[in-house]
Amino acid sequence: MEITSFDQWVDVLSEALDRAKEAGMSDRLIRKSAVEMGDFLYAKVDPDIPENRALKAMWDVADDPEKEAIANTLIKLCAKHKH
């Protein structure tokens, strides 16, 4: 799937968050997984939209607590976002 807008990207993340919750994942595990996914995306995926390039740049300079804060903020954004 090619992501062409930030809203589309948030939609995809929101759907994944919904599936994780439906599968019974705890909030703690979701947060931990979000940081691990951020590390994976940082290392393996070329950002396709300006917002993702900004997130990658922030991830590059963030320490572990800051990465957790970025991931937690994205989780909150997704939880608030309506599909």
Protein Blocks (a to p, Z undefined) as FASTA:
>chain_A
ZZfbfklmmmmmmmmmmmmmmnopafklmmmmmmmmmmmmmmmmccfbfklmmmmmmmmm
pcfklmmmmmmmmmmmmmmpcZZ
